[in-house]
Amino acid sequence: MAKAYVLINTEMGKEDEVLKSLNQIPNVVEAYIIYGVYDVIAKVEADSLEKVKDVISSRVRRLEYVRSTLSMIVIET
């Protein structure tokens, strides 16, 4: 199982809307509003690394009110 954590910056005051939208994406298995440099963190899981990348680029990054993201792909040893 391929996994990635995605740190998300949202438009000011739109964290709840982004969180609700993330929870509608099947491959997003966890999502939380956080404090700090980023506003939301999401955990994405899929059967392949390509699918994880696709979900991030075609679904997460295109959500309304998402300003920027930082993706961290989990490397399993």
Buried (B, 14 or more C-beta within 10 A) or exposed (E): EBBBBBBBBBEEEBBEBBBEBBEEBEBBBEBEBEEEEBBBBBBBBBEEBEBBBBBBEEBBBEBEBBEEBEBEBBEEE
